């Protein structure tokens, strides 16, 4: 383990966890879905092998980090000169091994071709992300101890629930790289909502640590907060979206649409992490890297849209379409220029794989050259002599006038100017294509990317053919630079945030009670048993209830059986006899009380950190009647018992003060019965 203090700052919990099951939905029964398991690690797929290598590298990096931490401590502690020299030599070996391991991990992150489509067509490769690795955690003992201590329940009743949660987490470590894997991660994430509120109090720790390895550096990070676990799960969701997007067949419109959707979902997931989780100890969850990933996914989505435009207009491409493609390509080049700027930042450059930096630079130059090619295609089009006024305005807008521009032709007036302008754009495209090929050769990781090499060769060949086909006798004007292409787009991309409501889950620990009341941050007394026995002359037990799930004791009559038995106003009724009633509705609990006969056995708990009747009492002072349960926020659909009692006390205070529950009094008995029914049965 790395010998350094683990940050215990709690990451900010998501603002308005939109679909993570709201409090008013907590008690709702959902249809149980079949358990979804992760991928089988024995299946030797290419991506599985890659992830296994990543896992082994993470373990080796962790081992070397421990050795380095121990050697550094020994170097600081010893005063023996010879020992210091030996430790310094060992440190140099460890640092060298760490550098080699990180280079191997960077090479794994550069293995983009394994995630690409199986199509034989040459397409520009996309950049996917590898998954974060985590260690297995045993929740049995901490959860069972907390259930016994905090909830005062038999922890053995929840062994299956704990096992289900652990199985889900184990499966989540190796998700399938498809929609099934995404669903598994979403379900585990939503289950964390319940688990965090049930078992992780804000004032102490259960001794559970979540350890995850950085996807870019392999360095382990460890925290006690569930928020860190959530952020890492979300990161893996975004990573799988990138892998699904890169795997699509981009030679078809359907495949391109799916790729755009997945890249936008990945961008939305990374933006959600960026906005809702802070102070993460892992570098790949840092704000700078997350922002770079968002912009990278947006650029790749825009790249797919450009490819779709080119695919749809391949057979019949008019001048206007050529100019539109030129502006879209220039816009895409600007996007990759922005990504390259972000990825070259000091806080990102040292952690991002070098192949990513080189590929974004290649794409920036490539799509700038493609923009010049499309402008040349439009200017040299067979119908270019019959351009409409709208097309001429577009051409005028498209050419940016700058100080470096030497060819002062933005809107050609005749065939000769069109030829000069078209050849200038083609020549600029050739220069940029050659720069792309040079950068491709300079990067060791990119040299082996055959699909990328094929795309660059084809584009260079096409631009060269267009340039030579318009060749005439040498002219000095052929050496002039063309105007720059103005970037513009007709596509407004919107990020797709995680849709938590799509994968709703059951609370595995529902038996502990409504989570709004029975949670780790709430405190209540130990359950106490109250047994009430009434004689035949006594009507009612002397208390009234209100609300649902759980039902709360609203009023205890002075001198009644309930008061003598120890029932208090504000108590929650958790069981009647042997039946657990924490989730019971008002009507169900009243029915159980009526069916109990003359003997009633209650198990009660008293809230210690909040008075749930306070709101009702304040409403009484204003003369209002509350019809809502303060515990669950769900309307009970009945008159408030406290409101009825308040009126009864005002008119009959003297009679109530001297009422003896053990003395047979027909009028008082009849009146008590009417009151009980009014309060409880309504």
C-alpha angles and dihedrals in degrees: 000000000000109000099230135103112271114231110247098186107132112239112235110268115238114280108240099352087219104202104010091113114280123234093259089057096047097097096044117118112235125195108264111247123212113266111262115215129202127249119293108255089209091067103096101214119157093249091044091053089048092052091047090053089049090052092050092047090051090053092049092048089050090051093050091048090055091049091049093049091051093046092049091051091049091048090053095045102045125082095187108112095207092049090049090055091049092049091047089053091049090050091054090053092048093049090049091051090048091052091051092048092050090050089053090050090049088051089053090051087051093056092101094146093072090062096047127102120281089232115126092221116107108248133166108265120243126220114245127183129237121233125260113247124223138185127247116262128204108217097173103097099036093048095044092048091049093048091053095043102038104027097030091223135129104272092202088073089066100048092105092050091051091047091050091051092049091048090052092051092047091052090046090061091067107031123176113256094242142065090294091059090047090052091050092053092047092051092049090047091051091047088055087063090066096037093052093052094043102046113016112075117192094231102055145018131245092209093253115139125190111213121191132172121231110252092217104038104020091229112144121236125194132195138160096220122100088217089071090052090050093050092051092049090051090049090055089050089055091045092054090049089055091049092049091048093050091048095058121111101250094188089082132059091234092054091048092051090051091048091051091049094050095046090050090049090051091050091048091050093050091047090051090054090047093052100040107033123058138172092032111173093215119087094220088060093051117119095243095052093043091052090049090051091050092053091044092054091047090051091050091049090051089048090057091050090053090050089051091052090050091048094050094048097040096107100042116022117174127196092261092051091050091053092046090052090049092055092045091050091049089050090051090050088054090051092053090045088056091048090049089051091051094045091049092057115118093244092053106028095072093053105036116086113261090232090063090054092049094045093052088050091049091049092049091056093039096055092043087056090046090055090054090048092053092048089051090049090053096045093046094043117132090242094046091110090063099051116157122233090254091054091048090051090050091050090049091051093044095059112075115209112222139162092255094054111106101173104074097200116115099150111025116220101197143014094272093055090046090053092048093047094045093049091048091055092047092049090051089049091053092051091051092046091054089050089053091053091048092052089046091055093045094060113074093203093049095049090076094051099104095180091057092048090050093051092050092048093050093048092048091049092050093049091047092051091051091049096049093045090063094044118133133161113317116280128183090227089065088073095060121108118244124236116271118261115249111232116231136151140197093203121090106194119208123194119242109223121208112285102218094172091065091071107041117175140199119252103250090204097046090131090073089072139253107339093223088067108020102052137124094261094053125080130204138163124273111275112269128197118234120187119193123192120183130191125235091260093058121086114201132355096259104253137092131209138204141183134035136265097030108022113217129211103244103179136012113197115231113256093010131134090256093055092048090047093055102256111153132198109258095030118139117227106225100171142008112206106320094334120102109226103177089114096036121124123233093257093049093051093047089051091052091050092050092048092050092080118201096337122064124183115195134180111206138183126196119218110236103189103043140030106226092189095056094091092050093051092050089051090052091056089057092049094247127135119224118215097178132092111241091207103052104017091229120128112249093202095226139097116276112262091211091053091052091047093050090057092045093052092050095054099035105027094129093050094048093048092060100034113128112204092201097054119084108239116162096204094044091043092051090045092050091051092050090049093050092051092045092052102038109024099048 
